[in-house]
Amino acid sequence: MPRNANRSVPSSWIITLIVLVAIMTASIYLLKSFFSDQYRGIPELPVTQYIENALSLRGNFYKITGTVENQLGWSDKSGRLFSFESKVDGKPFHVGILLPVNLDQINVQKGQSFEIKVKVVDNGLLQAEQIRKA
């Protein structure tokens, strides 16, 4: 009568397989979150250049992360103007950002943090193109 061979899998192989699957899963998650970021290729707002001469940045797109301080104004044609506080190199700066009418579905309240894609419009004002909570 022939004997059956011992066919047990070494436990080190099982542990190695589990570790490899975990590493692959984490890598896929990180790559997916990196490539799905809408603001990935947009530079940060150069604050010192903006403060010195906002008109030199007209037509450019930037991203800015900040906290809502106050609503400064509202117009049914133009949208809502907010004061945002952001920090660059640990120093706070305050800037006004216009949220146009097409972004009126966003609930913006004092103290909330947002990451915003802005465009410097003709008069040097920052106008939001996209907005999401930070």
N, C-alpha and C positions, 0 to 999 in steps of 0.2 A: 504494500500500500504506500503510495507516494505521500510525502509530507508537503504541506503547504508552506510556502516561504513566508517569513515574517515580513509583512508589508506595512509596518507602521511608519508614519512620516515623522521625521525628527522635529521636536518642538522648536528648535532654532529656526527651521524653515518657516514654520507657521508664524512665529514672532516677526521674522524678517518680512514676510508677506504682508502682515498687518501694518507694520511701520511704513512700507512702501506705498500701500494704498492710502494711508493717512497723509503722507507727504504729497502724493499726487492730488488728492482731494483739496488740500490746502493751497497748492500751487494753482490749480484751476480756479479756485475761488478768488485768489488774489489777482490773477491775470484778468479774470472777467470783470472784477470791480475796477481795475485800473483802466481797461480799455472802454468801459461803459461810462466813464466820467465825462460829462458834457463839457466841462470847463478845463479839460486836460491840457489843451494847447494854447490857452489864453493867458497872457502875462498878467502879473499883478499890476495894479495902478501905480505908476511912479509918482508918489505923493509929492516929493519936492519939486519935480518938474510941473506937476499939475498946479501946485500952489503958486509957483513963480510965473507961469504963463500957460493957463489952461487952453488958450486958443491954439497953441502950437500942437496940441494933441487932438484937434478936431478930426472926427471921422474914424478914430481908432477905437478898438474894443479892448476892454480890460475886465479883470475880475477883482472884486473887492469883498472882503468879509467884514461884517460889522454888526453893531447892535443898534436897534432903533432907539432914538432919543425922544423925538417928538414929531408930530405931523405939523408941518409948517403952513400948508395951504392945500386947497382942493379946488379943482375946476372940472365941470362936467365934460369939457372939450379936451383939456390937456391931461388931466389925471391928478394924482396926489403927489405932493412934494414932502419928503421926509428928511429929517436930520439924522445922519448915521454917525456913530463913533466907531472908528477902527484903530487898530494899533499897528504901527510899523516900527520895528526895532525897539519895541517896548514903550514907544511914545504914542500917546493917543492923539488923534486928529479928528476933526469934525468936518463932514462934507454933506452937502445936500444932494439928494438923488430923486429924480422925478420918476414915479411909477406911472406909465401911461395908462390910458383907459383900457387897453387890451389886457392889462394885468390886474384889473379890478377884482377878479375872483380870488386873489391872494389876500388872506387875512393877515394884516400887518398890525402888530400892537407894540406898544412901548416895552422895551426890555428884551424883545425877541432878537435872536441872532440869525442873520441871513448871509448867504453867499450869492452875490449878484454879478451877472454879466452886464456891464454897462458900456454905453457908447458915449463918447464926448461929442455933443451936438454943436451946432454952429456958434452958439453964444457961450460955449465953454461949460455948459451945464452937463451933469452926468445923467443920462437917461437909461433906465433899466431895460434890458432886452429880455433877460431871463432871470428868474429869482427862485431860490430854494432855501429851505431852512438849513442852517449849519449845525 
